[in-house]
Amino acid sequence: MRNLITTKGAFHEPDHGTTTGHLERCHEEGFWMDIQDPGEEDFKILAEAFKFHPLTIEDVKQRGQRPKLDDYDGYRFMVLFAARWTEAGDLETDEYHLYLSDDYLVTVHDRPAPLLDELRRRIEETPGIARGKPEFLAYLVIDAVVDPTFDALQRLDSTIDELEDAIIDRADPEQLRRIYELKHSVTQLRQLLGAERDLFQRLITETLSDPELGAYYRDVYDHVIRQYESVDSLRDLLTGAMDVYLSTVSNRLNVTMRTLTVIASLFLPITFLTGFYGMNFTYLTGTLETQPLAFPIGVGTMLVATAIQLYIFKRRGWI
């Protein structure tokens, strides 16, 4: 699916011919073309109409790149990532490819991008928002790509809090698996944000000749820095949640072992007495058979021994 919108707000769904026409007058009227879930026709437009380098088109097809900014003849190729929170409660990343030129901008991505759709509507309704400058339009698009990560990180923060509460209430192995999954996703996102941070540092340095545009890119750089710091904090929270889980399981095991130990200890004197009086010696059995109070005394001794043990255990706080 392709959408094209000019810096003046004109909106189109371009084919190969329409795209070529806009390219012929792009120095007068800059434009932004957004391609979602590209197919063979889209790759053909990128290769034949825009004449983009085959290596960039290969990157778009294969994906799995890292954030980068490469210079080519007449344009630059940028790869950015945005985090999103799925309905299944997982943290995933979307890969965006951007072709930046002095006269136009092309974005390519697989999944729907609500903030880009909203930006298109804003430009269509308020053409002046792009200020008639493709480079400012590029900033608006980059900012719309970067910002969704904040929402994903906020959702992750809430999920970690819920996990910790659930662990304290009742630890479960499924929670440990969940923590490991989230920690892997956060580590991957941290690596991507680190590369994006370096990318925007380079952009800021290169826009020193344009203080106004540089100020906007510094704002995006600040967003990336905040996201990077948030990811570091969330990674520490996940490590803390794992410690809480392990401590909770260990404490629960200690309580179980203490209970079993108390039960076993209560039966030690009882087992000794029954074993002693149950020996088949003639003297012992004969004496016990002639004493009518032998059985009540034996049972009473067991009860007294159990009561003494319970008192000692209670006094020491073991039960």
PASEBA-1860 file (N, C-alpha, C; in nm, 3 decimals):
! residues 319
1> MRNLITTK> 0.085/-0.119/0.000/0.000/0.000/0.000/0.088/0.124/0.000 ~ 0.061/0.213/-0.095/0.141/0.334/-0.109/0.055/0.458/-0.087 ~ 0.111/0.556/-0.017/0.046/0.685/0.002/0.149/0.795/-0.023 ~ 0.107/0.898/-0.093/0.198/1.009/-0.122/0.129/1.138/-0.084 ~ 0.200/1.223/-0.013/0.146/1.352/0.026/0.253/1.458/0.006 ~ 0.218/1.568/-0.054/0.315/1.673/-0.083/0.326/1.769/0.035 ~ 0.427/1.853/0.030/0.445/1.951/0.137/0.333/2.055/0.137 ~ 0.255/2.058/0.029/0.142/2.151/0.022/0.012/2.084/0.064
9> GAFHEPDH> 0.018/1.955/0.095/-0.098/1.886/0.147/-0.174/1.802/0.049 ~ -0.135/1.800/-0.079/-0.204/1.718/-0.178/-0.178/1.570/-0.152 ~ -0.285/1.491/-0.153/-0.275/1.351/-0.115/-0.304/1.261/-0.235 ~ -0.223/1.157/-0.254/-0.240/1.067/-0.367/-0.211/0.924/-0.323 ~ -0.261/0.830/-0.403/-0.221/0.690/-0.394/-0.149/0.658/-0.524 ~ -0.018/0.680/-0.530/0.053/0.685/-0.658/0.082/0.549/-0.719 ~ 0.080/0.546/-0.853/0.133/0.432/-0.926/0.269/0.473/-0.980 ~ 0.325/0.394/-1.067/0.459/0.421/-1.121/0.461/0.555/-1.195
17> GTTTGHLE> 0.360/0.583/-1.277/0.357/0.706/-1.354/0.341/0.829/-1.267 ~ 0.251/0.821/-1.166/0.230/0.935/-1.076/0.357/0.966/-0.998 ~ 0.425/0.862/-0.954/0.549/0.882/-0.880/0.653/0.951/-0.966 ~ 0.665/0.908/-1.092/0.761/0.971/-1.183/0.728/1.118/-1.205 ~ 0.600/1.149/-1.216/0.559/1.288/-1.234/0.595/1.375/-1.115 ~ 0.577/1.323/-0.995/0.614/1.399/-0.875/0.765/1.416/-0.866 ~ 0.839/1.316/-0.909/0.985/1.327/-0.905/1.034/1.436/-0.999 ~ 0.964/1.456/-1.112/1.007/1.557/-1.209/0.990/1.699/-1.154
25> RCHEEGFW> 0.897/1.719/-1.063/0.874/1.853/-1.009/0.897/1.859/-0.857 ~ 0.974/1.760/-0.804/0.993/1.755/-0.659/1.073/1.874/-0.607 ~ 1.156/1.937/-0.694/1.232/2.053/-0.647/1.141/2.174/-0.624 ~ 1.022/2.170/-0.684/0.925/2.278/-0.663/0.823/2.242/-0.555 ~ 0.789/2.115/-0.550/0.689/2.068/-0.455/0.737/1.937/-0.393 ~ 0.799/1.947/-0.277/0.850/1.827/-0.212/0.737/1.732/-0.172 ~ 0.770/1.607/-0.154/0.666/1.511/-0.118/0.722/1.403/-0.026 ~ 0.628/1.330/0.033/0.660/1.215/0.118/0.576/1.098/0.070
33> MDIQDPGE> 0.642/0.988/0.036/0.571/0.868/-0.004/0.594/0.761/0.101 ~ 0.485/0.706/0.152/0.490/0.604/0.256/0.445/0.472/0.195 ~ 0.525/0.367/0.213/0.495/0.234/0.159/0.483/0.137/0.275 ~ 0.365/0.077/0.287/0.341/-0.021/0.393/0.329/-0.160/0.331 ~ 0.397/-0.258/0.393/0.397/-0.396/0.346/0.432/-0.401/0.197 ~ 0.556/-0.364/0.161/0.592/-0.352/0.019/0.586/-0.486/-0.056 ~ 0.543/-0.475/-0.184/0.540/-0.590/-0.273/0.633/-0.568/-0.391 ~ 0.624/-0.654/-0.489/0.713/-0.645/-0.604/0.695/-0.513/-0.680
41> EDFKILAE> 0.572/-0.465/-0.692/0.549/-0.338/-0.762/0.616/-0.223/-0.688 ~ 0.611/-0.227/-0.555/0.676/-0.122/-0.476/0.827/-0.125/-0.495 ~ 0.887/-0.244/-0.493/1.032/-0.254/-0.513/1.070/-0.208/-0.653 ~ 0.982/-0.232/-0.749/1.008/-0.186/-0.886/1.009/-0.033/-0.892 ~ 0.917/0.031/-0.821/0.914/0.178/-0.817/1.040/0.231/-0.751 ~ 1.082/0.169/-0.640/1.203/0.214/-0.572/1.326/0.202/-0.662 ~ 1.331/0.095/-0.740/1.449/0.071/-0.823/1.447/0.150/-0.952 ~ 1.330/0.161/-1.018/1.324/0.222/-1.150/1.285/0.370/-1.146
49> AFKFHPLT> 1.188/0.405/-1.064/1.145/0.545/-1.059/1.243/0.629/-0.977 ~ 1.275/0.583/-0.856/1.366/0.659/-0.770/1.513/0.628/-0.799 ~ 1.538/0.511/-0.860/1.675/0.468/-0.892/1.761/0.458/-0.764 ~ 1.702/0.400/-0.661/1.776/0.379/-0.537/1.877/0.266/-0.556 ~ 1.982/0.271/-0.477/2.089/0.172/-0.488/2.037/0.032/-0.456 ~ 2.079/-0.068/-0.531/2.032/-0.206/-0.505/2.059/-0.256/-0.364 ~ 2.169/-0.207/-0.301/2.199/-0.251/-0.165/2.091/-0.205/-0.066 ~ 2.041/-0.084/-0.087/1.935/-0.034/0.002/1.806/-0.113/-0.018
57> IEDVKQRG> 1.775/-0.144/-0.142/1.654/-0.222/-0.170/1.667/-0.362/-0.111 ~ 1.787/-0.417/-0.116/1.812/-0.548/-0.056/1.790/-0.542/0.095 ~ 1.835/-0.434/0.158/1.812/-0.417/0.302/1.663/-0.410/0.334 ~ 1.588/-0.338/0.248/1.444/-0.327/0.270/1.377/-0.463/0.258 ~ 1.421/-0.544/0.163/1.362/-0.675/0.142/1.395/-0.772/0.256 ~ 1.522/-0.776/0.292/1.566/-0.875/0.392/1.536/-0.831/0.534 ~ 1.540/-0.701/0.559/1.517/-0.645/0.692/1.620/-0.698/0.791 ~ 1.591/-0.691/0.920/1.688/-0.738/1.019/1.813/-0.654/1.025
65> QRPKLDDY> 1.802/-0.524/0.989/1.918/-0.435/0.993/1.935/-0.377/1.133 ~ 2.035/-0.294/1.149/2.053/-0.218/1.271/2.037/-0.070/1.238 ~ 2.006/0.016/1.335/1.994/0.159/1.304/2.121/0.213/1.239 ~ 2.104/0.281/1.128/2.220/0.332/1.055/2.179/0.447/0.965 ~ 2.278/0.519/0.914/2.257/0.630/0.822/2.368/0.623/0.718 ~ 2.332/0.583/0.595/2.428/0.567/0.487/2.407/0.676/0.382 ~ 2.517/0.727/0.328/2.512/0.831/0.225/2.524/0.769/0.086 ~ 2.435/0.813/-0.004/2.438/0.772/-0.144/2.430/0.898/-0.230
73> DGYRFMVL> 2.439/0.880/-0.358/2.438/0.992/-0.451/2.299/1.055/-0.456 ~ 2.284/1.173/-0.395/2.158/1.247/-0.401/2.060/1.215/-0.291 ~ 2.090/1.120/-0.204/1.997/1.086/-0.096/2.074/1.012/0.014 ~ 2.004/0.991/0.126/2.060/0.916/0.239/1.962/0.807/0.277 ~ 2.016/0.696/0.322/1.934/0.581/0.360/1.945/0.563/0.511 ~ 1.830/0.567/0.579/1.827/0.558/0.725/1.741/0.440/0.768 ~ 1.787/0.372/0.872/1.711/0.263/0.933/1.683/0.300/1.078 ~ 1.555/0.299/1.116/1.513/0.330/1.253/1.425/0.218/1.305
81> FAARWTEA> 1.413/0.213/1.437/1.328/0.113/1.501/1.235/0.182/1.600 ~ 1.118/0.124/1.616/1.023/0.171/1.716/0.969/0.050/1.791 ~ 0.958/0.062/1.922/0.903/-0.047/2.004/0.752/-0.034/2.011 ~ 0.685/-0.147/2.020/0.539/-0.146/2.036/0.499/-0.260/2.129 ~ 0.387/-0.239/2.196/0.334/-0.338/2.290/0.220/-0.412/2.222 ~ 0.233/-0.542/2.208/0.135/-0.620/2.134/0.015/-0.654/2.223 ~ -0.092/-0.701/2.158/-0.211/-0.741/2.233/-0.183/-0.862/2.321 ~ -0.085/-0.942/2.281/-0.048/-1.060/2.362/0.037/-1.023/2.483
89> GDLETDEY> 0.072/-0.895/2.495/0.151/-0.851/2.609/0.300/-0.871/2.591 ~ 0.348/-0.861/2.467/0.490/-0.875/2.439/0.547/-0.744/2.386 ~ 0.677/-0.726/2.406/0.747/-0.608/2.356/0.815/-0.645/2.224 ~ 0.774/-0.581/2.115/0.831/-0.609/1.984/0.879/-0.479/1.921 ~ 0.962/-0.492/1.818/1.015/-0.375/1.749/0.976/-0.378/1.602 ~ 0.948/-0.261/1.547/0.918/-0.246/1.405/1.034/-0.174/1.338 ~ 1.068/-0.221/1.221/1.181/-0.166/1.147/1.131/-0.072/1.038 ~ 1.189/0.048/1.034/1.150/0.150/0.935/1.272/0.185/0.849
97> HLYLSDDY> 1.249/0.193/0.719/1.354/0.235/0.626/1.314/0.369/0.566 ~ 1.405/0.465/0.568/1.377/0.599/0.519/1.480/0.639/0.414 ~ 1.431/0.693/0.304/1.516/0.754/0.202/1.500/0.905/0.213 ~ 1.607/0.972/0.249/1.603/1.117/0.273/1.674/1.190/0.160 ~ 1.600/1.279/0.094/1.657/1.362/-0.012/1.626/1.507/0.019 ~ 1.691/1.598/-0.053/1.662/1.741/-0.034/1.522/1.777/-0.081 ~ 1.464/1.693/-0.169/1.335/1.727/-0.230/1.223/1.629/-0.196 ~ 1.253/1.516/-0.137/1.148/1.419/-0.108/1.192/1.326/0.004
105> LVTVHDRP> 1.094/1.248/0.050/1.116/1.150/0.156/1.036/1.026/0.123 ~ 1.097/0.908/0.140/1.029/0.781/0.119/1.047/0.696/0.245 ~ 0.937/0.645/0.296/0.943/0.556/0.412/0.884/0.420/0.374 ~ 0.947/0.314/0.425/0.903/0.178/0.397/0.897/0.102/0.529 ~ 0.784/0.033/0.553/0.769/-0.046/0.676/0.669/-0.157/0.650 ~ 0.674/-0.260/0.732/0.588/-0.377/0.714/0.451/-0.361/0.778 ~ 0.449/-0.320/0.905/0.325/-0.316/0.980/0.261/-0.178/0.975 ~ 0.131/-0.170/1.008/0.066/-0.038/1.016/0.134/0.051/1.118
113> APLLDELR> 0.139/0.182/1.086/0.201/0.280/1.175/0.099/0.389/1.204 ~ 0.021/0.377/1.312/-0.086/0.474/1.340/-0.037/0.618/1.347 ~ 0.081/0.641/1.405/0.129/0.779/1.417/0.164/0.838/1.281 ~ 0.212/0.756/1.188/0.238/0.805/1.053/0.107/0.836/0.982 ~ 0.005/0.753/1.003/-0.126/0.781/0.945/-0.182/0.912/1.000 ~ -0.165/0.933/1.130/-0.211/1.057/1.190/-0.135/1.177/1.135 ~ -0.004/1.161/1.115/0.076/1.270/1.059/0.030/1.303/0.918 ~ 0.000/1.202/0.839/-0.049/1.226/0.703/-0.179/1.307/0.706
121> RRIEETPG> -0.268/1.272/0.797/-0.394/1.346/0.808/-0.369/1.490/0.850 ~ -0.277/1.509/0.942/-0.245/1.646/0.987/-0.191/1.730/0.872 ~ -0.103/1.671/0.793/-0.045/1.746/0.680/-0.152/1.775/0.575 ~ -0.241/1.679/0.553/-0.347/1.699/0.455/-0.443/1.809/0.500 ~ -0.475/1.811/0.631/-0.567/1.911/0.683/-0.500/2.045/0.706 ~ -0.372/2.042/0.742/-0.298/2.167/0.769/-0.167/2.163/0.691 ~ -0.170/2.198/0.562/-0.050/2.187/0.479/0.069/2.267/0.533 ~ 0.043/2.376/0.604/0.152/2.459/0.653/0.236/2.395/0.760
129> IARGKPEF> 0.190/2.280/0.813/0.265/2.215/0.921/0.402/2.170/0.874 ~ 0.414/2.138/0.743/0.542/2.094/0.688/0.629/2.211/0.646 ~ 0.575/2.333/0.652/0.649/2.455/0.620/0.704/2.455/0.477 ~ 0.649/2.368/0.394/0.695/2.362/0.256/0.837/2.311/0.240 ~ 0.891/2.249/0.345/1.031/2.203/0.341/1.036/2.051/0.357 ~ 1.090/1.980/0.259/1.104/1.835/0.273/1.188/1.795/0.393 ~ 1.291/1.877/0.427/1.376/1.840/0.540/1.300/1.850/0.672 ~ 1.204/1.947/0.681/1.123/1.956/0.802/1.019/1.844/0.804
137> LAYLVIDA> 0.970/1.807/0.686/0.879/1.694/0.676/0.949/1.566/0.723 ~ 1.078/1.554/0.688/1.155/1.438/0.732/1.164/1.435/0.885 ~ 1.182/1.552/0.947/1.187/1.557/1.094/1.055/1.510/1.153 ~ 0.943/1.557/1.096/0.811/1.518/1.148/0.793/1.366/1.142 ~ 0.836/1.306/1.031/0.822/1.162/1.016/0.912/1.088/1.115 ~ 1.037/1.132/1.127/1.130/1.067/1.220/1.079/1.077/1.364 ~ 1.025/1.193/1.400/0.970/1.210/1.534/0.851/1.117/1.556 ~ 0.768/1.099/1.452/0.653/1.009/1.464/0.695/0.864/1.475
145> VVDPTFDA> 0.811/0.829/1.418/0.862/0.693/1.429/0.920/0.666/1.568 ~ 0.986/0.767/1.625/1.056/0.750/1.753/0.960/0.749/1.872 ~ 0.857/0.833/1.868/0.772/0.854/1.985/0.694/0.733/2.035 ~ 0.646/0.640/1.949/0.567/0.527/2.002/0.640/0.441/2.105 ~ 0.772/0.446/2.106/0.848/0.365/2.202/0.815/0.405/2.345 ~ 0.782/0.533/2.367/0.748/0.578/2.502/0.628/0.501/2.556 ~ 0.525/0.485/2.472/0.405/0.414/2.517/0.438/0.268/2.548 ~ 0.520/0.205/2.464/0.557/0.065/2.487/0.633/0.050/2.618
153> LQRLDSTI> 0.723/0.143/2.647/0.801/0.135/2.771/0.712/0.157/2.893 ~ 0.613/0.245/2.879/0.521/0.267/2.990/0.438/0.143/3.018 ~ 0.394/0.077/2.911/0.318/-0.047/2.929/0.407/-0.155/2.992 ~ 0.532/-0.159/2.952/0.626/-0.256/3.010/0.646/-0.230/3.158 ~ 0.657/-0.103/3.196/0.674/-0.067/3.337/0.555/-0.117/3.419 ~ 0.434/-0.095/3.366/0.314/-0.141/3.438/0.312/-0.294/3.448 ~ 0.356/-0.361/3.343/0.358/-0.508/3.343/0.455/-0.561/3.448 ~ 0.571/-0.496/3.461/0.669/-0.540/3.561/0.612/-0.523/3.701
161> DELEDAII> 0.543/-0.411/3.726/0.480/-0.390/3.858/0.377/-0.499/3.887 ~ 0.297/-0.535/3.787/0.198/-0.641/3.806/0.265/-0.775/3.831 ~ 0.376/-0.800/3.761/0.449/-0.925/3.782/0.501/-0.935/3.925 ~ 0.558/-0.826/3.976/0.612/-0.827/4.112/0.502/-0.852/4.214 ~ 0.386/-0.787/4.193/0.273/-0.810/4.285/0.228/-0.955/4.281 ~ 0.220/-1.012/4.159/0.177/-1.151/4.146/0.279/-1.247/4.208 ~ 0.408/-1.216/4.196/0.512/-1.301/4.253/0.502/-1.302/4.405 ~ 0.482/-1.184/4.463/0.472/-1.176/4.609/0.348/-1.251/4.658
169> DRADPEQL> 0.240/-1.242/4.579/0.116/-1.311/4.617/0.133/-1.462/4.606 ~ 0.186/-1.507/4.491/0.211/-1.650/4.473/0.308/-1.669/4.357 ~ 0.430/-1.712/4.387/0.532/-1.732/4.283/0.497/-1.855/4.200 ~ 0.518/-1.840/4.067/0.486/-1.948/3.974/0.595/-1.955/3.868 ~ 0.636/-2.075/3.824/0.742/-2.086/3.722/0.710/-2.009/3.593 ~ 0.582/-1.994/3.560/0.544/-1.921/3.440/0.587/-1.774/3.449 ~ 0.587/-1.721/3.570/0.631/-1.583/3.590/0.780/-1.567/3.561 ~ 0.859/-1.667/3.599/1.002/-1.663/3.571/1.027/-1.668/3.421
177> RRIYELKH> 0.953/-1.751/3.350/0.967/-1.756/3.204/0.930/-1.621/3.141 ~ 0.826/-1.559/3.194/0.783/-1.428/3.144/0.891/-1.322/3.167 ~ 0.954/-1.326/3.282/1.060/-1.230/3.312/1.176/-1.247/3.215 ~ 1.215/-1.371/3.188/1.325/-1.397/3.095/1.291/-1.346/2.954 ~ 1.168/-1.366/2.911/1.127/-1.318/2.778/1.135/-1.166/2.770 ~ 1.081/-1.098/2.871/1.083/-0.952/2.870/1.226/-0.899/2.881 ~ 1.309/-0.967/2.959/1.447/-0.921/2.973/1.522/-0.934/2.842 ~ 1.496/-1.040/2.767/1.558/-1.056/2.634/1.514/-0.945/2.540
185> SVTQLRQL> 1.383/-0.912/2.542/1.332/-0.806/2.455/1.390/-0.670/2.493 ~ 1.402/-0.645/2.623/1.456/-0.517/2.669/1.603/-0.505/2.632 ~ 1.679/-0.613/2.642/1.821/-0.610/2.605/1.836/-0.580/2.456 ~ 1.753/-0.641/2.375/1.757/-0.616/2.230/1.721/-0.471/2.200 ~ 1.618/-0.419/2.267/1.577/-0.280/2.245/1.687/-0.184/2.291 ~ 1.755/-0.217/2.398/1.864/-0.132/2.447/1.975/-0.120/2.342 ~ 2.008/-0.231/2.277/2.110/-0.228/2.173/2.067/-0.139/2.056 ~ 1.941/-0.149/2.018/1.891/-0.068/1.907/1.889/0.081/1.943
193> LGAERDLF> 1.847/0.112/2.064/1.843/0.253/2.106/1.984/0.310/2.119 ~ 2.080/0.228/2.159/2.218/0.275/2.165/2.269/0.314/2.027 ~ 2.235/0.232/1.926/2.275/0.266/1.789/2.201/0.389/1.738 ~ 2.074/0.404/1.773/1.998/0.523/1.732/2.053/0.648/1.798 ~ 2.096/0.637/1.919/2.157/0.751/1.988/2.278/0.801/1.912 ~ 2.364/0.710/1.869/2.482/0.749/1.791/2.441/0.809/1.657 ~ 2.335/0.755/1.597/2.288/0.804/1.468/2.244/0.951/1.479 ~ 2.168/0.982/1.582/2.118/1.119/1.596/2.227/1.215/1.642
201> QRLITETL> 2.326/1.165/1.712/2.442/1.250/1.741/2.508/1.296/1.612 ~ 2.517/1.205/1.517/2.575/1.238/1.387/2.487/1.339/1.313 ~ 2.354/1.319/1.318/2.262/1.411/1.251/2.274/1.552/1.309 ~ 2.283/1.560/1.441/2.293/1.691/1.506/2.421/1.762/1.462 ~ 2.530/1.688/1.454/2.657/1.748/1.410/2.646/1.798/1.267 ~ 2.575/1.725/1.182/2.566/1.763/1.042/2.466/1.875/1.016 ~ 2.381/1.906/1.114/2.284/2.014/1.095/2.326/2.142/1.168 ~ 2.454/2.152/1.203/2.501/2.273/1.270/2.485/2.396/1.182
209> SDPELGAY> 2.488/2.375/1.050/2.473/2.489/0.959/2.328/2.537/0.952 ~ 2.234/2.458/1.001/2.093/2.496/1.004/2.044/2.490/1.148 ~ 2.062/2.596/1.225/2.030/2.593/1.368/1.885/2.556/1.397 ~ 1.793/2.601/1.312/1.651/2.572/1.337/1.623/2.423/1.326 ~ 1.669/2.361/1.219/1.648/2.217/1.201/1.726/2.138/1.305 ~ 1.846/2.188/1.339/1.926/2.121/1.441/1.856/2.116/1.575 ~ 1.781/2.222/1.608/1.708/2.225/1.734/1.603/2.115/1.739 ~ 1.537/2.090/1.626/1.435/1.985/1.622/1.498/1.846/1.635
217> YRDVYDHV> 1.612/1.827/1.569/1.676/1.697/1.580/1.735/1.676/1.719 ~ 1.773/1.783/1.786/1.817/1.769/1.925/1.702/1.723/2.013 ~ 1.580/1.768/1.979/1.462/1.722/2.053/1.442/1.572/2.034 ~ 1.458/1.522/1.910/1.446/1.379/1.885/1.556/1.304/1.957 ~ 1.677/1.360/1.955/1.789/1.297/2.025/1.759/1.287/2.175 ~ 1.698/1.391/2.230/1.661/1.388/2.371/1.560/1.278/2.398 ~ 1.466/1.257/2.305/1.368/1.148/2.322/1.439/1.013/2.325 ~ 1.534/0.994/2.235/1.605/0.866/2.229/1.686/0.844/2.357
225> IRQYESVD> 1.748/0.950/2.407/1.825/0.938/2.532/1.733/0.898/2.647 ~ 1.617/0.960/2.655/1.522/0.927/2.762/1.475/0.782/2.750 ~ 1.451/0.738/2.628/1.410/0.599/2.607/1.522/0.503/2.647 ~ 1.644/0.538/2.612/1.759/0.454/2.646/1.773/0.443/2.798 ~ 1.759/0.553/2.867/1.768/0.552/3.013/1.652/0.474/3.075 ~ 1.533/0.488/3.016/1.417/0.414/3.066/1.438/0.264/3.050 ~ 1.496/0.224/2.937/1.523/0.082/2.913/1.622/0.029/3.016 ~ 1.723/0.109/3.048/1.819/0.068/3.151/1.749/0.046/3.285
233> SLRDLLTG> 1.659/0.140/3.320/1.586/0.128/3.446/1.495/0.006/3.446 ~ 1.428/-0.019/3.333/1.338/-0.133/3.324/1.415/-0.265/3.330 ~ 1.533/-0.266/3.273/1.615/-0.387/3.281/1.653/-0.415/3.426 ~ 1.685/-0.310/3.502/1.715/-0.327/3.644/1.591/-0.375/3.720 ~ 1.473/-0.323/3.681/1.350/-0.367/3.747/1.323/-0.514/3.720 ~ 1.351/-0.559/3.598/1.331/-0.700/3.566/1.428/-0.788/3.645 ~ 1.552/-0.739/3.660/1.648/-0.813/3.743/1.599/-0.819/3.887 ~ 1.543/-0.707/3.935/1.487/-0.705/4.070/1.368/-0.799/4.084
241> AMDVYLST> 1.283/-0.804/3.979/1.168/-0.895/3.982/1.215/-1.041/3.987 ~ 1.323/-1.070/3.915/1.378/-1.205/3.919/1.430/-1.238/4.059 ~ 1.496/-1.142/4.122/1.544/-1.163/4.260/1.428/-1.185/4.356 ~ 1.321/-1.106/4.336/1.201/-1.122/4.421/1.143/-1.262/4.404 ~ 1.140/-1.310/4.278/1.087/-1.444/4.253/1.172/-1.550/4.324 ~ 1.304/-1.542/4.306/1.392/-1.641/4.366/1.385/-1.636/4.519 ~ 1.377/-1.515/4.575/1.366/-1.502/4.721/1.235/-1.558/4.772 ~ 1.126/-1.531/4.697/0.995/-1.582/4.739/0.991/-1.734/4.737
249> VSNRLNVT> 1.046/-1.791/4.629/1.049/-1.938/4.619/1.135/-1.997/4.730 ~ 1.249/-1.932/4.757/1.338/-1.981/4.863/1.272/-1.973/4.999 ~ 1.202/-1.863/5.025/1.134/-1.848/5.154/1.022/-1.951/5.169 ~ 0.949/-1.973/5.059/0.842/-2.071/5.065/0.898/-2.211/5.091 ~ 1.013/-2.241/5.028/1.077/-2.371/5.051/1.123/-2.383/5.196 ~ 1.177/-2.272/5.251/1.221/-2.275/5.392/1.105/-2.301/5.487 ~ 0.990/-2.237/5.457/0.872/-2.258/5.543/0.827/-2.404/5.535 ~ 0.827/-2.459/5.413/0.787/-2.599/5.396/0.881/-2.693/5.470
257> MRTLTVIA> 1.012/-2.667/5.456/1.110/-2.753/5.523/1.099/-2.740/5.675 ~ 1.070/-2.621/5.724/1.056/-2.602/5.869/0.934/-2.679/5.920 ~ 0.825/-2.673/5.844/0.704/-2.746/5.885/0.729/-2.896/5.890 ~ 0.796/-2.947/5.785/0.826/-3.090/5.782/0.921/-3.130/5.895 ~ 1.016/-3.042/5.924/1.112/-3.070/6.032/1.042/-3.076/6.168 ~ 0.948/-2.984/6.190/0.873/-2.984/6.316/0.792/-3.113/6.330 ~ 0.726/-3.153/6.221/0.647/-3.276/6.225/0.736/-3.397/6.255 ~ 0.850/-3.401/6.185/0.943/-3.513/6.208/0.996/-3.512/6.350
265> SLFLPITF> 1.024/-3.393/6.404/1.076/-3.382/6.541/0.973/-3.429/6.644 ~ 0.845/-3.399/6.616/0.741/-3.442/6.710/0.733/-3.594/6.720 ~ 0.764/-3.663/6.611/0.754/-3.808/6.612/0.881/-3.877/6.663 ~ 0.988/-3.803/6.684/1.112/-3.866/6.732/1.094/-3.930/6.870 ~ 1.048/-3.858/6.974/1.033/-3.924/7.106/0.924/-4.031/7.103 ~ 0.817/-4.008/7.024/0.711/-4.109/7.016/0.766/-4.239/6.955 ~ 0.845/-4.222/6.849/0.905/-4.339/6.784/1.001/-4.411/6.879 ~ 1.077/-4.335/6.957/1.170/-4.394/7.053/1.095/-4.475/7.159
273> LTGFYGMN> 0.990/-4.415/7.216/0.916/-4.482/7.323/0.846/-4.608/7.273 ~ 0.782/-4.597/7.155/0.714/-4.716/7.102/0.814/-4.824/7.066 ~ 0.930/-4.784/7.017/1.034/-4.882/6.985/1.091/-4.946/7.109 ~ 1.111/-4.866/7.214/1.169/-4.919/7.338/1.074/-5.018/7.404 ~ 0.948/-4.976/7.421/0.852/-5.063/7.489/0.802/-5.178/7.400 ~ 0.835/-5.169/7.272/0.791/-5.276/7.183/0.894/-5.385/7.164 ~ 1.009/-5.378/7.237/1.111/-5.483/7.224/1.062/-5.613/7.287 ~ 1.089/-5.721/7.220/1.038/-5.852/7.263/1.136/-5.923/7.358
281> FTYLTGTL> 1.164/-5.858/7.472/1.241/-5.923/7.578/1.144/-5.976/7.685 ~ 1.177/-6.097/7.739/1.086/-6.160/7.834/1.063/-6.074/7.958 ~ 1.174/-6.016/8.008/1.162/-5.932/8.127/1.070/-5.814/8.102 ~ 1.091/-5.747/7.987/1.014/-5.626/7.957/0.867/-5.659/7.932 ~ 0.841/-5.758/7.849/0.702/-5.791/7.819/0.628/-5.846/7.941 ~ 0.702/-5.923/8.021/0.638/-5.976/8.142/0.602/-5.867/8.241 ~ 0.691/-5.773/8.258/0.665/-5.663/8.351/0.548/-5.579/8.306 ~ 0.543/-5.548/8.176/0.436/-5.464/8.124/0.301/-5.534/8.131
289> ETQPLAFP> 0.300/-5.666/8.112/0.174/-5.738/8.114/0.115/-5.745/8.255 ~ 0.203/-5.740/8.355/0.154/-5.748/8.494/0.119/-5.612/8.553 ~ 0.148/-5.507/8.481/0.120/-5.371/8.531/0.002/-5.313/8.451 ~ -0.115/-5.299/8.510/-0.232/-5.248/8.438/-0.219/-5.102/8.395 ~ -0.134/-5.027/8.465/-0.118/-4.885/8.429/-0.007/-4.861/8.328 ~ 0.058/-4.967/8.280/0.171/-4.951/8.188/0.131/-4.881/8.059 ~ 0.017/-4.923/8.001/-0.026/-4.862/7.874/-0.063/-4.715/7.891 ~ -0.147/-4.678/7.992/-0.177/-4.536/8.010/-0.051/-4.453/8.039
297> IGVGTMLV> 0.042/-4.508/8.116/0.166/-4.434/8.144/0.246/-4.412/8.016 ~ 0.252/-4.516/7.932/0.326/-4.502/7.805/0.264/-4.398/7.716 ~ 0.131/-4.401/7.701/0.063/-4.302/7.617/0.078/-4.163/7.677 ~ 0.065/-4.154/7.811/0.080/-4.024/7.876/0.219/-3.967/7.855 ~ 0.321/-4.056/7.863/0.460/-4.009/7.840/0.475/-3.952/7.699 ~ 0.414/-4.019/7.602/0.422/-3.968/7.464/0.355/-3.832/7.451 ~ 0.237/-3.819/7.514/0.166/-3.691/7.506/0.244/-3.579/7.575 ~ 0.302/-3.609/7.691/0.380/-3.508/7.764/0.501/-3.466/7.681
305> ATAIQLYI> 0.571/-3.565/7.620/0.688/-3.533/7.539/0.649/-3.445/7.420 ~ 0.534/-3.475/7.358/0.486/-3.394/7.245/0.452/-3.253/7.290 ~ 0.385/-3.242/7.406/0.348/-3.110/7.459/0.472/-3.026/7.490 ~ 0.574/-3.089/7.550/0.698/-3.016/7.581/0.763/-2.966/7.453 ~ 0.765/-3.050/7.349/0.825/-3.009/7.222/0.749/-2.891/7.160 ~ 0.616/-2.900/7.163/0.536/-2.791/7.106/0.560/-2.660/7.180 ~ 0.574/-2.670/7.312/0.602/-2.550/7.391/0.737/-2.489/7.352 ~ 0.838/-2.575/7.340/0.972/-2.526/7.303/0.971/-2.464/7.163
313> FKRRGWI> 0.905/-2.531/7.067/0.900/-2.480/6.931/0.827/-2.345/6.926 ~ 0.718/-2.335/7.004/0.641/-2.209/7.008/0.724/-2.099/7.071 ~ 0.797/-2.134/7.174/0.880/-2.035/7.244/0.990/-1.981/7.152 ~ 1.043/-2.066/7.068/1.151/-2.024/6.977/1.098/-1.964/6.845 ~ 0.968/-1.964/6.829/0.911/-1.907/6.707/0.920/-1.994/6.584 ~ 0.935/-2.125/6.605/0.945/-2.216/6.491/0.808/-2.254/6.437 ~ 0.706/-2.237/6.520/0.568/-2.264/6.474/0.477/-2.147/6.514
END
